[in-house]
Amino acid sequence: MDLARGIRKHGFRKWYERELMAGHAYMVLALLALLGGLGALELYTDHPPGSKPLVNLMSMLLCAGIGWWSVRRYLYLLSHAEFAAHQAVCPACKVYGKLELASDELSDDRLRVRCKKCRHGWTIEH
């Protein structure tokens, strides 16, 4: 979910939690793809009677592609969430994650946010 939309809808802490949960779901998908690829590799090397080696090879390639994509997505979501989290500390009162959008006028790479506790404003890059 986009950072601005997530802060507006759920608040920063819930957005951060959801990003981490989504990222870890991709990691689970990568592990399942690894298990599927290893199973297809075992079938490919054993050649049981009636098996089709081309189907097993394609299954290995499909699992490798899904695993590669899900690991990249996992790393992106985690790095994006951590990059925003490092900027979510209020410079004035040092409270973490209690922020709201200061304005709806958003630029491409920066958000104006405001602390809910002391009302101090700063920008977050995303």
N, C-alpha and C positions, 0 to 999 in steps of 0.2 A: 504494500500500500504506500502511496505517496506520503512523504513526511508531513506536508501541510494538511492534507486531508485527514491523515491519521491523528494529528494533534487536535484538529478541529472536532473530529468525531469522537475520539476516545481519550484524548490527553496523551502527553508524551510517554509516561510510564507504561500505559497499556499498549501504545503503538510499539514501543521498544520490546515489550514482552511478546507481542504478536509477531514481530519480525524475527526474533530469536526462535520462536516455536516453528514458524514457517521454514526457517533455515534448517533447523534440526529435522524437520520432516523430509527435506531434500536429502539430508545425510542418511536417513533410514532408507530412502529410495535407492541411494547409491549402494548401500550394503546389500539390499535385496537384488539389485542388478548384478553385483559381484557374485552372489550365491547362484543366481540364474546362469551367469556366464560360466562359472565353474562346473555347474551341472551339465551344461551343453558341451563343455570341453571334455568332460568325462565320457559322455556319450559319443563324442566325435572320435576319441582315441580308442575306445573299446570296440566299436563297430559291431553292436549286437545284430543278430540276424534280423533282416527286415528293416533296419534303420536306414535313413537317408543322410549321408554325410553332408550334403549340401545344405539341408535344412538345419542341421546342427551347427554348421559353420555360420549360416545366416543368423541363427539364434545367438551365437557368441558375439557376432558383430553388433547386433541390435542391443544386447545387454551392455556391451562396451560403450556404445554411443549414449545410451540412457545414463549409464554410470558417469561418463565424462560430463554430460550436460548437467546432471544433478549435483556433482561436486562443484562445478563452476557456479551454479546458482546458489549453493550453500555458502561458498566463500564470498560471493557478492553480497548476499543478504547480511551475513555476519559483519563484513567490513563496513557496509553502509550503516548498519545499526550502531556499531562501535564508533564510527566517525561522528555521528550525530550525538551519541551519548557523551563523548568527551567534551562537547560544547554545551551540554545541557545544565551546567552549573552556573548559577547566578553570580556574576562578578561582584555584586554588592554584598549580598548576605550569605553567599556560598551554599545555598540550598540546592539540592540536586533534583532535577526532573519536574519541578513544580512550575511549569510555564504554560503560556497560552500564546496564540498568535496575536501580535500587536496590530496588524493591519491585514486586510485582504489583498492589498496590492503586493503581489509577489513577483520577484524577479526570477530569472531562470535558475540561478544557483544560490540564492540567499533568501532567508526568511527573517523577518523582524518578529522577535518574540519578546514577551514581557513576563517577569516573575510574578507568580500569583501571591507571593508573600509580601514583597516590598515594592512591587510595581516597577522595578528597574527594567529598562529595555536594552536589548543587544541583538546582534544578528547571528544566525546560525547558517553555515554553509552546508549544502547537501549535495 
